[in-house]
Amino acid sequence: MHIVLLRPADPARAGDYLAGHKAWLEQGLEEGHFLLWGSLRPDGGGAILVRGLETDALVQRVDADPFVSGGVVTPEIIEIAPARADARLQFLMGDA
C-alpha cells in the first residue's frame, strides 16, 4: 500500500492540466488502485491512497499524471507495510 503526496510546484499552471489530472484520478479509481484522494490542507497539493500496485508500477503511473508531467506538482511516494487495522479496514491487510 502507498500514499502518494502531490506537493505544489507551479500551481498557477493547474488549469492547463486539470481535466487530464481528473481523468487520471478517475482511471485509478475505476481500476481499483486508488482508494481515496483529497486536498492537503492548508498548503495545497493532494494525497492519494493506493493499493495493489508494486512501487515500480506506481512510479510509472504517477509519472503519467498530467499534473506531474506538466510540472504542476512534485510527487512523493510513501510505502506502507500494514501491521494492524481496525476491523472496518481489514481488507487492506496483506496488501503490497
Backbone as XML, in Angstrom:
<?xml version="1.0"?>
<chain id="A" units="angstrom">
  <residue number="1" name="MET">
    <atom name="N" x="0.847" y="-1.162" z="0.000"/>
    <atom name="CA" x="0.000" y="0.000" z="0.000"/>
    <atom name="C" x="0.897" y="1.231" z="0.000"/>
  </residue>
  <residue number="2" name="HIS">
    <atom name="N" x="0.405" y="2.287" z="-0.624"/>
    <atom name="CA" x="1.185" y="3.512" z="-0.737"/>
    <atom name="C" x="0.319" y="4.742" z="-0.504"/>
  </residue>
  <residue number="3" name="ILE">
    <atom name="N" x="0.967" y="5.792" z="-0.100"/>
    <atom name="CA" x="0.382" y="7.125" z="-0.107"/>
    <atom name="C" x="1.205" y="7.942" z="-1.083"/>
  </residue>
  <residue number="4" name="VAL">
    <atom name="N" x="0.535" y="8.601" z="-1.991"/>
    <atom name="CA" x="1.193" y="9.495" z="-2.941"/>
    <atom name="C" x="0.864" y="10.920" z="-2.518"/>
  </residue>
  <residue number="5" name="LEU">
    <atom name="N" x="1.894" y="11.695" z="-2.221"/>
    <atom name="CA" x="1.730" y="13.114" z="-1.914"/>
    <atom name="C" x="2.082" y="13.908" z="-3.162"/>
  </residue>
  <residue number="6" name="LEU">
    <atom name="N" x="1.226" y="14.836" z="-3.510"/>
    <atom name="CA" x="1.448" y="15.700" z="-4.669"/>
    <atom name="C" x="1.625" y="17.121" z="-4.141"/>
  </residue>
  <residue number="7" name="ARG">
    <atom name="N" x="2.862" y="17.549" z="-4.040"/>
    <atom name="CA" x="3.196" y="18.860" z="-3.477"/>
    <atom name="C" x="3.200" y="19.921" z="-4.571"/>
  </residue>
  <residue number="8" name="PRO">
    <atom name="N" x="2.639" y="21.098" z="-4.282"/>
    <atom name="CA" x="2.602" y="22.159" z="-5.291"/>
    <atom name="C" x="4.000" y="22.540" z="-5.781"/>
  </residue>
  <residue number="9" name="ALA">
    <atom name="N" x="4.149" y="22.646" z="-7.079"/>
    <atom name="CA" x="5.395" y="23.111" z="-7.691"/>
    <atom name="C" x="5.129" y="24.397" z="-8.467"/>
  </residue>
  <residue number="10" name="ASP">
    <atom name="N" x="4.098" y="24.371" z="-9.309"/>
    <atom name="CA" x="3.713" y="25.541" z="-10.101"/>
    <atom name="C" x="2.191" y="25.551" z="-10.225"/>
  </residue>
  <residue number="11" name="PRO">
    <atom name="N" x="1.493" y="25.820" z="-9.103"/>
    <atom name="CA" x="0.028" y="25.718" z="-9.105"/>
    <atom name="C" x="-0.671" y="26.671" z="-10.064"/>
  </residue>
  <residue number="12" name="ALA">
    <atom name="N" x="-0.003" y="27.726" z="-10.483"/>
    <atom name="CA" x="-0.615" y="28.662" z="-11.431"/>
    <atom name="C" x="-0.935" y="27.981" z="-12.757"/>
  </residue>
  <residue number="13" name="ARG">
    <atom name="N" x="-0.261" y="26.875" z="-13.061"/>
    <atom name="CA" x="-0.469" y="26.157" z="-14.321"/>
    <atom name="C" x="-1.499" y="25.031" z="-14.203"/>
  </residue>
  <residue number="14" name="ALA">
    <atom name="N" x="-2.094" y="24.861" z="-13.019"/>
    <atom name="CA" x="-3.001" y="23.734" z="-12.778"/>
    <atom name="C" x="-4.159" y="23.701" z="-13.766"/>
  </residue>
  <residue number="15" name="GLY">
    <atom name="N" x="-4.712" y="24.854" z="-14.100"/>
    <atom name="CA" x="-5.850" y="24.887" z="-15.018"/>
    <atom name="C" x="-5.556" y="24.271" z="-16.364"/>
  </residue>
  <residue number="16" name="ASP">
    <atom name="N" x="-4.316" y="24.367" z="-16.803"/>
    <atom name="CA" x="-3.928" y="23.804" z="-18.101"/>
    <atom name="C" x="-3.976" y="22.276" z="-18.110"/>
  </residue>
  <residue number="17" name="TYR">
    <atom name="N" x="-3.881" y="21.659" z="-16.935"/>
    <atom name="CA" x="-3.760" y="20.202" z="-16.840"/>
    <atom name="C" x="-4.879" y="19.558" z="-16.023"/>
  </residue>
  <residue number="18" name="LEU">
    <atom name="N" x="-5.832" y="20.365" z="-15.539"/>
    <atom name="CA" x="-6.833" y="19.869" z="-14.595"/>
    <atom name="C" x="-7.695" y="18.755" z="-15.170"/>
  </residue>
  <residue number="19" name="ALA">
    <atom name="N" x="-8.176" y="18.893" z="-16.377"/>
    <atom name="CA" x="-9.041" y="17.859" z="-16.969"/>
    <atom name="C" x="-8.304" y="16.528" z="-17.086"/>
  </residue>
  <residue number="20" name="GLY">
    <atom name="N" x="-7.063" y="16.566" z="-17.531"/>
    <atom name="CA" x="-6.273" y="15.340" z="-17.648"/>
    <atom name="C" x="-5.971" y="14.724" z="-16.295"/>
  </residue>
  <residue number="21" name="HIS">
    <atom name="N" x="-5.700" y="15.565" z="-15.300"/>
    <atom name="CA" x="-5.429" y="15.075" z="-13.942"/>
    <atom name="C" x="-6.665" y="14.386" z="-13.376"/>
  </residue>
  <residue number="22" name="LYS">
    <atom name="N" x="-7.832" y="15.006" z="-13.545"/>
    <atom name="CA" x="-9.063" y="14.394" z="-13.051"/>
    <atom name="C" x="-9.327" y="13.060" z="-13.740"/>
  </residue>
  <residue number="23" name="ALA">
    <atom name="N" x="-9.109" y="12.983" z="-15.045"/>
    <atom name="CA" x="-9.300" y="11.723" z="-15.779"/>
    <atom name="C" x="-8.327" y="10.658" z="-15.281"/>
  </residue>
  <residue number="24" name="TRP">
    <atom name="N" x="-7.094" y="11.068" z="-14.990"/>
    <atom name="CA" x="-6.077" y="10.150" z="-14.469"/>
    <atom name="C" x="-6.519" y="9.601" z="-13.113"/>
  </residue>
  <residue number="25" name="LEU">
    <atom name="N" x="-7.044" y="10.463" z="-12.239"/>
    <atom name="CA" x="-7.539" y="10.010" z="-10.931"/>
    <atom name="C" x="-8.706" y="9.035" z="-11.097"/>
  </residue>
  <residue number="26" name="GLU">
    <atom name="N" x="-9.652" y="9.379" z="-11.949"/>
    <atom name="CA" x="-10.822" y="8.523" z="-12.156"/>
    <atom name="C" x="-10.426" y="7.151" z="-12.704"/>
  </residue>
  <residue number="27" name="GLN">
    <atom name="N" x="-9.430" y="7.114" z="-13.587"/>
    <atom name="CA" x="-8.964" y="5.834" z="-14.118"/>
    <atom name="C" x="-8.405" y="4.967" z="-12.998"/>
  </residue>
  <residue number="28" name="GLY">
    <atom name="N" x="-7.617" y="5.566" z="-12.106"/>
    <atom name="CA" x="-7.070" y="4.814" z="-10.979"/>
    <atom name="C" x="-8.160" y="4.277" z="-10.062"/>
  </residue>
  <residue number="29" name="LEU">
    <atom name="N" x="-9.229" y="5.039" z="-9.879"/>
    <atom name="CA" x="-10.369" y="4.600" z="-9.072"/>
    <atom name="C" x="-11.101" y="3.450" z="-9.763"/>
  </residue>
  <residue number="30" name="GLU">
    <atom name="N" x="-11.373" y="3.608" z="-11.037"/>
    <atom name="CA" x="-12.081" y="2.575" z="-11.794"/>
    <atom name="C" x="-11.308" y="1.262" z="-11.822"/>
  </residue>
  <residue number="31" name="GLU">
    <atom name="N" x="-9.990" y="1.335" z="-11.871"/>
    <atom name="CA" x="-9.165" y="0.125" z="-11.899"/>
    <atom name="C" x="-8.988" y="-0.488" z="-10.516"/>
  </residue>
  <residue number="32" name="GLY">
    <atom name="N" x="-9.470" y="0.186" z="-9.476"/>
    <atom name="CA" x="-9.411" y="-0.355" z="-8.127"/>
    <atom name="C" x="-8.118" y="-0.089" z="-7.392"/>
  </residue>
  <residue number="33" name="HIS">
    <atom name="N" x="-7.236" y="0.732" z="-7.954"/>
    <atom name="CA" x="-5.961" y="1.016" z="-7.296"/>
    <atom name="C" x="-6.019" y="2.231" z="-6.390"/>
  </residue>
  <residue number="34" name="PHE">
    <atom name="N" x="-6.757" y="3.249" z="-6.765"/>
    <atom name="CA" x="-6.868" y="4.456" z="-5.949"/>
    <atom name="C" x="-8.087" y="4.284" z="-5.047"/>
  </residue>
  <residue number="35" name="LEU">
    <atom name="N" x="-7.855" y="4.274" z="-3.737"/>
    <atom name="CA" x="-8.941" y="4.075" z="-2.789"/>
    <atom name="C" x="-9.591" y="5.380" z="-2.365"/>
  </residue>
  <residue number="36" name="LEU">
    <atom name="N" x="-8.785" y="6.427" z="-2.263"/>
    <atom name="CA" x="-9.308" y="7.752" z="-1.949"/>
    <atom name="C" x="-8.265" y="8.783" z="-2.312"/>
  </residue>
  <residue number="37" name="TRP">
    <atom name="N" x="-8.734" y="10.005" z="-2.505"/>
    <atom name="CA" x="-7.820" y="11.122" z="-2.719"/>
    <atom name="C" x="-8.475" y="12.375" z="-2.189"/>
  </residue>
  <residue number="38" name="GLY">
    <atom name="N" x="-7.635" y="13.366" z="-1.954"/>
    <atom name="CA" x="-8.155" y="14.635" z="-1.482"/>
    <atom name="C" x="-7.061" y="15.678" z="-1.420"/>
  </residue>
  <residue number="39" name="SER">
    <atom name="N" x="-7.478" y="16.879" z="-1.029"/>
    <atom name="CA" x="-6.555" y="18.011" z="-0.947"/>
    <atom name="C" x="-5.796" y="18.002" z="0.364"/>
  </residue>
  <residue number="40" name="LEU">
    <atom name="N" x="-4.560" y="18.476" z="0.316"/>
    <atom name="CA" x="-3.769" y="18.665" z="1.522"/>
    <atom name="C" x="-4.072" y="20.055" z="2.069"/>
  </residue>
  <residue number="41" name="ARG">
    <atom name="N" x="-4.325" y="20.131" z="3.333"/>
    <atom name="CA" x="-4.632" y="21.400" z="3.978"/>
    <atom name="C" x="-3.525" y="21.753" z="4.948"/>
  </residue>
  <residue number="42" name="PRO">
    <atom name="N" x="-3.118" y="22.943" z="5.112"/>
    <atom name="CA" x="-3.635" y="24.146" z="4.474"/>
    <atom name="C" x="-2.817" y="24.597" z="3.272"/>
  </residue>
  <residue number="43" name="ASP">
    <atom name="N" x="-1.741" y="23.879" z="2.936"/>
    <atom name="CA" x="-0.785" y="24.399" z="1.957"/>
    <atom name="C" x="-1.044" y="23.987" z="0.516"/>
  </residue>
  <residue number="44" name="GLY">
    <atom name="N" x="-2.062" y="23.190" z="0.266"/>
    <atom name="CA" x="-2.374" y="22.785" z="-1.096"/>
    <atom name="C" x="-1.677" y="21.501" z="-1.497"/>
  </residue>
  <residue number="45" name="GLY">
    <atom name="N" x="-1.951" y="21.105" z="-2.690"/>
    <atom name="CA" x="-1.471" y="19.823" z="-3.169"/>
    <atom name="C" x="-2.509" y="18.761" z="-2.883"/>
  </residue>
  <residue number="46" name="GLY">
    <atom name="N" x="-2.107" y="17.514" z="-2.977"/>
    <atom name="CA" x="-3.063" y="16.434" z="-2.763"/>
    <atom name="C" x="-2.399" y="15.176" z="-2.264"/>
  </residue>
  <residue number="47" name="ALA">
    <atom name="N" x="-3.243" y="14.203" z="-1.908"/>
    <atom name="CA" x="-2.777" y="12.898" z="-1.445"/>
    <atom name="C" x="-3.697" y="11.827" z="-2.009"/>
  </residue>
  <residue number="48" name="ILE">
    <atom name="N" x="-3.118" y="10.677" z="-2.307"/>
    <atom name="CA" x="-3.867" y="9.548" z="-2.856"/>
    <atom name="C" x="-3.475" y="8.300" z="-2.080"/>
  </residue>
  <residue number="49" name="LEU">
    <atom name="N" x="-4.456" y="7.509" z="-1.625"/>
    <atom name="CA" x="-4.204" y="6.217" z="-1.010"/>
    <atom name="C" x="-4.313" y="5.165" z="-2.103"/>
  </residue>
  <residue number="50" name="VAL">
    <atom name="N" x="-3.250" y="4.379" z="-2.280"/>
    <atom name="CA" x="-3.142" y="3.448" z="-3.407"/>
    <atom name="C" x="-2.894" y="2.040" z="-2.880"/>
  </residue>
  <residue number="51" name="ARG">
    <atom name="N" x="-3.531" y="1.069" z="-3.505"/>
    <atom name="CA" x="-3.244" y="-0.335" z="-3.171"/>
    <atom name="C" x="-3.198" y="-1.164" z="-4.438"/>
  </residue>
  <residue number="52" name="GLY">
    <atom name="N" x="-2.488" y="-2.286" z="-4.344"/>
    <atom name="CA" x="-2.484" y="-3.239" z="-5.447"/>
    <atom name="C" x="-1.497" y="-2.948" z="-6.555"/>
  </residue>
  <residue number="53" name="LEU">
    <atom name="N" x="-0.568" y="-2.045" z="-6.327"/>
    <atom name="CA" x="0.469" y="-1.766" z="-7.322"/>
    <atom name="C" x="1.843" y="-1.883" z="-6.660"/>
  </residue>
  <residue number="54" name="GLU">
    <atom name="N" x="2.757" y="-2.525" z="-7.343"/>
    <atom name="CA" x="4.140" y="-2.531" z="-6.881"/>
    <atom name="C" x="4.705" y="-1.125" z="-7.050"/>
  </residue>
  <residue number="55" name="THR">
    <atom name="N" x="5.734" y="-0.811" z="-6.294"/>
    <atom name="CA" x="6.295" y="0.536" z="-6.303"/>
    <atom name="C" x="6.710" y="0.976" z="-7.698"/>
  </residue>
  <residue number="56" name="ASP">
    <atom name="N" x="7.398" y="0.121" z="-8.442"/>
    <atom name="CA" x="7.842" y="0.498" z="-9.795"/>
    <atom name="C" x="6.671" y="0.848" z="-10.707"/>
  </residue>
  <residue number="57" name="ALA">
    <atom name="N" x="5.605" y="0.052" z="-10.629"/>
    <atom name="CA" x="4.417" y="0.315" z="-11.454"/>
    <atom name="C" x="3.741" y="1.610" z="-11.019"/>
  </residue>
  <residue number="58" name="LEU">
    <atom name="N" x="3.741" y="1.875" z="-9.716"/>
    <atom name="CA" x="3.138" y="3.109" z="-9.231"/>
    <atom name="C" x="3.945" y="4.329" z="-9.660"/>
  </residue>
  <residue number="59" name="VAL">
    <atom name="N" x="5.263" y="4.221" z="-9.638"/>
    <atom name="CA" x="6.108" y="5.331" z="-10.103"/>
    <atom name="C" x="5.774" y="5.660" z="-11.552"/>
  </residue>
  <residue number="60" name="GLN">
    <atom name="N" x="5.641" y="4.645" z="-12.386"/>
    <atom name="CA" x="5.293" y="4.875" z="-13.798"/>
    <atom name="C" x="3.929" y="5.532" z="-13.924"/>
  </residue>
  <residue number="61" name="ARG">
    <atom name="N" x="2.975" y="5.077" z="-13.117"/>
    <atom name="CA" x="1.629" y="5.642" z="-13.166"/>
    <atom name="C" x="1.636" y="7.093" z="-12.712"/>
  </residue>
  <residue number="62" name="VAL">
    <atom name="N" x="2.355" y="7.392" z="-11.635"/>
    <atom name="CA" x="2.423" y="8.767" z="-11.132"/>
    <atom name="C" x="3.102" y="9.673" z="-12.152"/>
  </residue>
  <residue number="63" name="ASP">
    <atom name="N" x="4.150" y="9.180" z="-12.779"/>
    <atom name="CA" x="4.835" y="9.973" z="-13.808"/>
    <atom name="C" x="3.911" y="10.327" z="-14.974"/>
  </residue>
  <residue number="64" name="ALA">
    <atom name="N" x="2.874" y="9.508" z="-15.199"/>
    <atom name="CA" x="1.931" y="9.748" z="-16.287"/>
    <atom name="C" x="0.829" y="10.744" z="-15.909"/>
  </residue>
  <residue number="65" name="ASP">
    <atom name="N" x="0.743" y="11.122" z="-14.640"/>
    <atom name="CA" x="-0.242" y="12.125" z="-14.217"/>
    <atom name="C" x="0.088" y="13.446" z="-14.906"/>
  </residue>
  <residue number="66" name="PRO">
    <atom name="N" x="-0.867" y="14.053" z="-15.605"/>
    <atom name="CA" x="-0.592" y="15.330" z="-16.264"/>
    <atom name="C" x="-0.093" y="16.426" z="-15.316"/>
  </residue>
  <residue number="67" name="PHE">
    <atom name="N" x="-0.535" y="16.408" z="-14.059"/>
    <atom name="CA" x="-0.025" y="17.385" z="-13.099"/>
    <atom name="C" x="1.470" y="17.175" z="-12.853"/>
  </residue>
  <residue number="68" name="VAL">
    <atom name="N" x="1.915" y="15.928" z="-12.831"/>
    <atom name="CA" x="3.329" y="15.622" z="-12.612"/>
    <atom name="C" x="4.130" y="15.942" z="-13.867"/>
  </residue>
  <residue number="69" name="SER">
    <atom name="N" x="3.715" y="15.399" z="-15.012"/>
    <atom name="CA" x="4.466" y="15.627" z="-16.244"/>
    <atom name="C" x="4.445" y="17.093" z="-16.662"/>
  </residue>
  <residue number="70" name="GLY">
    <atom name="N" x="3.400" y="17.836" z="-16.256"/>
    <atom name="CA" x="3.305" y="19.252" z="-16.575"/>
    <atom name="C" x="3.983" y="20.167" z="-15.575"/>
  </residue>
  <residue number="71" name="GLY">
    <atom name="N" x="4.569" y="19.592" z="-14.513"/>
    <atom name="CA" x="5.295" y="20.395" z="-13.543"/>
    <atom name="C" x="4.430" y="21.159" z="-12.560"/>
  </residue>
  <residue number="72" name="VAL">
    <atom name="N" x="3.143" y="20.811" z="-12.472"/>
    <atom name="CA" x="2.234" y="21.479" z="-11.537"/>
    <atom name="C" x="2.520" y="21.031" z="-10.109"/>
  </residue>
  <residue number="73" name="VAL">
    <atom name="N" x="2.843" y="19.746" z="-9.944"/>
    <atom name="CA" x="3.143" y="19.181" z="-8.628"/>
    <atom name="C" x="4.420" y="18.357" z="-8.683"/>
  </residue>
  <residue number="74" name="THR">
    <atom name="N" x="4.984" y="18.146" z="-7.514"/>
    <atom name="CA" x="6.115" y="17.235" z="-7.341"/>
    <atom name="C" x="5.621" y="16.068" z="-6.489"/>
  </residue>
  <residue number="75" name="PRO">
    <atom name="N" x="5.755" y="14.831" z="-6.981"/>
    <atom name="CA" x="5.230" y="13.695" z="-6.227"/>
    <atom name="C" x="6.225" y="13.148" z="-5.200"/>
  </residue>
  <residue number="76" name="GLU">
    <atom name="N" x="5.651" y="12.581" z="-4.151"/>
    <atom name="CA" x="6.407" y="11.797" z="-3.170"/>
    <atom name="C" x="5.605" y="10.538" z="-2.922"/>
  </residue>
  <residue number="77" name="ILE">
    <atom name="N" x="6.232" y="9.380" z="-3.037"/>
    <atom name="CA" x="5.552" y="8.102" z="-2.834"/>
    <atom name="C" x="6.070" y="7.479" z="-1.541"/>
  </residue>
  <residue number="78" name="ILE">
    <atom name="N" x="5.133" y="7.162" z="-0.655"/>
    <atom name="CA" x="5.462" y="6.565" z="0.636"/>
    <atom name="C" x="4.842" y="5.178" z="0.684"/>
  </residue>
  <residue number="79" name="GLU">
    <atom name="N" x="5.665" y="4.157" z="0.921"/>
    <atom name="CA" x="5.152" y="2.791" z="1.015"/>
    <atom name="C" x="4.805" y="2.479" z="2.465"/>
  </residue>
  <residue number="80" name="ILE">
    <atom name="N" x="3.668" y="1.805" z="2.658"/>
    <atom name="CA" x="3.221" y="1.405" z="3.985"/>
    <atom name="C" x="3.106" y="-0.118" z="4.006"/>
  </residue>
  <residue number="81" name="ALA">
    <atom name="N" x="3.670" y="-0.742" z="5.033"/>
    <atom name="CA" x="3.501" y="-2.176" z="5.254"/>
    <atom name="C" x="2.529" y="-2.328" z="6.424"/>
  </residue>
  <residue number="82" name="PRO">
    <atom name="N" x="1.228" y="-2.530" z="6.154"/>
    <atom name="CA" x="0.242" y="-2.586" z="7.231"/>
    <atom name="C" x="0.555" y="-3.679" z="8.245"/>
  </residue>
  <residue number="83" name="ALA">
    <atom name="N" x="0.463" y="-3.320" z="9.525"/>
    <atom name="CA" x="0.704" y="-4.274" z="10.605"/>
    <atom name="C" x="-0.577" y="-4.579" z="11.370"/>
  </residue>
  <residue number="84" name="ARG">
    <atom name="N" x="-1.478" y="-3.615" z="11.447"/>
    <atom name="CA" x="-2.729" y="-3.789" z="12.173"/>
    <atom name="C" x="-3.740" y="-2.780" z="11.650"/>
  </residue>
  <residue number="85" name="ALA">
    <atom name="N" x="-5.011" y="-3.169" z="11.661"/>
    <atom name="CA" x="-6.050" y="-2.270" z="11.172"/>
    <atom name="C" x="-7.334" y="-2.471" z="11.963"/>
  </residue>
  <residue number="86" name="ASP">
    <atom name="N" x="-8.124" y="-1.439" z="12.023"/>
    <atom name="CA" x="-9.475" y="-1.515" z="12.544"/>
    <atom name="C" x="-10.237" y="-2.544" z="11.709"/>
  </residue>
  <residue number="87" name="ALA">
    <atom name="N" x="-11.225" y="-3.197" z="12.292"/>
    <atom name="CA" x="-11.987" y="-4.234" z="11.589"/>
    <atom name="C" x="-12.579" y="-3.714" z="10.281"/>
  </residue>
  <residue number="88" name="ARG">
    <atom name="N" x="-12.939" y="-2.427" z="10.221"/>
    <atom name="CA" x="-13.523" y="-1.865" z="9.007"/>
    <atom name="C" x="-12.515" y="-1.763" z="7.871"/>
  </residue>
  <residue number="89" name="LEU">
    <atom name="N" x="-11.222" y="-1.860" z="8.188"/>
    <atom name="CA" x="-10.175" y="-1.731" z="7.172"/>
    <atom name="C" x="-9.386" y="-3.021" z="6.965"/>
  </residue>
  <residue number="90" name="GLN">
    <atom name="N" x="-9.915" y="-4.130" z="7.412"/>
    <atom name="CA" x="-9.214" y="-5.413" z="7.288"/>
    <atom name="C" x="-8.912" y="-5.760" z="5.832"/>
  </residue>
  <residue number="91" name="PHE">
    <atom name="N" x="-9.713" y="-5.269" z="4.914"/>
    <atom name="CA" x="-9.477" y="-5.565" z="3.504"/>
    <atom name="C" x="-8.132" y="-5.007" z="3.027"/>
  </residue>
  <residue number="92" name="LEU">
    <atom name="N" x="-7.539" y="-4.099" z="3.782"/>
    <atom name="CA" x="-6.254" y="-3.532" z="3.403"/>
    <atom name="C" x="-5.068" y="-4.368" z="3.883"/>
  </residue>
  <residue number="93" name="MET">
    <atom name="N" x="-5.293" y="-5.257" z="4.813"/>
    <atom name="CA" x="-4.191" y="-6.035" z="5.376"/>
    <atom name="C" x="-3.607" y="-7.003" z="4.346"/>
  </residue>
  <residue number="94" name="GLY">
    <atom name="N" x="-2.300" y="-7.128" z="4.376"/>
    <atom name="CA" x="-1.612" y="-8.020" z="3.462"/>
    <atom name="C" x="-1.394" y="-7.448" z="2.088"/>
  </residue>
  <residue number="95" name="ASP">
    <atom name="N" x="-1.842" y="-6.229" z="1.845"/>
    <atom name="CA" x="-1.669" y="-5.595" z="0.541"/>
    <atom name="C" x="-0.252" y="-5.083" z="0.405"/>
  </residue>
  <residue number="96" name="ALA">
    <atom name="N" x="0.324" y="-5.280" z="-0.762"/>
    <atom name="CA" x="1.678" y="-4.805" z="-1.009"/>
    <atom name="C" x="1.701" y="-3.309" z="-1.216"/>
  </residue>
</chain>
